[in-house]
Amino acid sequence: MNTLKHGLSKAPVEAMNNKIKFIFRKAYGFRNLNNMIDMIMLGCSNLKLHLSNRPFEDFYLV
């Protein structure tokens, strides 16, 4: 009812929650809780990392 009334959706929050759950599944076997938290922070940020096996131009594409 509130979705129709205010035009708001929980989709972005649910998408972030799903991404975090996926990282939890991938993080099985981490020896340290901080490593898992770091993976969540990295996975949920907009940070773009340059990978050495890709051309340098890809680094600046958004």
matplotlib code that plots the C-alpha trace (Angstrom):
import matplotlib.pyplot as plt

x = [0.0, 2.8, 4.6, 1.6, 0.9, 4.5, 6.0, 8.9, 10.4, 12.6, 14.4, 17.7, 17.8, 16.9, 19.6, 22.3, 21.1, 21.3, 24.8, 25.9, 24.4, 26.3, 29.6, 28.9, 28.6, 31.8, 33.6, 33.2, 36.6, 37.9, 40.0, 39.3, 36.0, 37.7, 38.6, 34.9, 33.9, 36.5, 35.1, 31.6, 32.8, 34.8, 31.9, 29.3, 31.4, 31.8, 35.5, 37.1, 40.3, 42.9, 43.7, 47.1, 45.8, 43.5, 44.4, 45.0, 42.1, 39.5, 40.5, 39.0, 35.7, 32.7]
y = [0.0, 2.4, 1.6, 2.7, 5.7, 7.1, 5.6, 4.2, 0.7, -1.6, -2.9, -1.1, -2.3, -5.8, -5.8, -4.8, -7.4, -10.1, -8.9, -9.2, -12.7, -13.7, -12.4, -14.3, -17.5, -16.7, -15.9, -19.4, -20.4, -16.9, -17.2, -13.7, -11.8, -8.5, -10.1, -10.9, -7.4, -5.9, -8.0, -6.7, -3.1, -3.6, -5.4, -2.9, 0.2, 1.9, 1.5, 0.5, -1.4, -1.7, -5.4, -6.0, -8.4, -5.8, -2.8, 0.4, 2.2, 0.0, 1.4, 4.8, 3.6, 4.1]
z = [0.0, 0.9, -2.3, -4.4, -2.2, -2.0, -5.2, -3.2, -3.6, -1.4, -4.5, -3.9, -0.3, -1.3, -4.0, -1.5, 0.9, -1.8, -2.7, 0.9, 1.3, -1.9, -0.4, 2.8, 0.7, -1.1, 2.1, 3.6, 4.9, 5.6, 8.7, 9.9, 10.3, 9.2, 5.9, 5.3, 6.3, 3.9, 1.1, 1.8, 1.9, -1.4, -3.1, -2.1, -3.0, -6.3, -6.2, -9.5, -9.3, -12.1, -12.7, -14.2, -16.9, -18.5, -20.7, -18.8, -20.7, -19.0, -15.6, -16.4, -18.0, -15.7]

ax = plt.figure().add_subplot(projection="3d")
ax.plot(x, y, z, "-o")
ax.set_aspect("equal")
plt.show()
